[in-house]
Amino acid sequence: MENVVLRKDFMTKLNEITIQIKTLVNARDVLRTRYEQSEYHKLKEKNPHSVTPPTPEDEEIYRLLNAIQQLDKYIKELQDEQFVLLKEQD
């Protein structure tokens, strides 16, 4: 009986982490698409080694890039947590 309860707790926790990861990945994809459609990104793609002059929209682009990096960080943390949980179950 105790094993069933532990297994249910494990599955619930694993499911919660999986849903959080999917949500963050979807959010990151939305932000990445928005970044890729920006003029800043298009200029960088054309001239990757040149310095792109700053524009008023750059502040928003930097926020997008920062948000994408933060989401990547949280996704990695959740994946690590998920891995540990799976290892403990073995």
N, C-alpha and C positions, 0 to 999 in steps of 0.2 A: 504493500500500500504506500509506504514511504517513497519507494522508487517511482511510483506513478506520479506522486505529487512533485518530486524533484524533477522528473522528466517534463511535467507540465510547466513548471516554473522556468526550466531551461528553454523550452519551446516558446513560451511567452516572451521571455527576454530576447531571445534570438530574433523573433518576429518583430519586436519593437525596434531593435537595432537595424534590421533589414529595411523596415519602412522609413526610418530616419535617413539611412544612406540613400535610398531611392529618392526621397524628397530633396535632399541636398544636391544630389547629382542632377536632378531635373532643374533645380534653381540655377546651378552652375551652368548648365547647358543653355538656359535662357540668357543669362548674362554674357556668356561666351559668344552666342549668336549676335547679340546686340553689339558687342565689341567688334566682332568680325565685319559687321556692316558699317562701322564708323569710318569716316574719312581718314582719321588718324591711322587706323589699321591698314587701310588701303595704301596710304603713302608709305607706311613702313614695309609693306609687302613689295612695293615697287623698288624701294631703296633701303634695304635692311641695314646697310652700314653707314648711312648718312644720318645726320642729326635733323630731325623734323622740327621746324619752327613751332613754338607753342601757339595754340589758339585758345579762344575762350572756352571751347568745348573740352579742352584737354583735362580740366579739373574733373569733369564727369567721367572721362575715360580712365583717369587714374583711380577714381573711386570704383569704377567697374573692375579694373584689374585687381585692385586691393580686395574687393569683395570676392572675386573668383579665387584668389589665393587663400583667403580665409575659409571659403567653402572647401577647397582642396584640403586644407589643414584639418577641418572638422571631419571630413569624409575619411581621411587617413586614420584619425583617432578612433572613429567608430569601427572602421575595418579592423584595426588592431584589437579593439575590445571584443569584436565578434570572433576574431581568431583565437584569442585567449579563452573565450567562453567555449569554443569548439574543442580546443585542446584539453580543457578541464573535463569535458564530457567523455573524452576517449578513455 
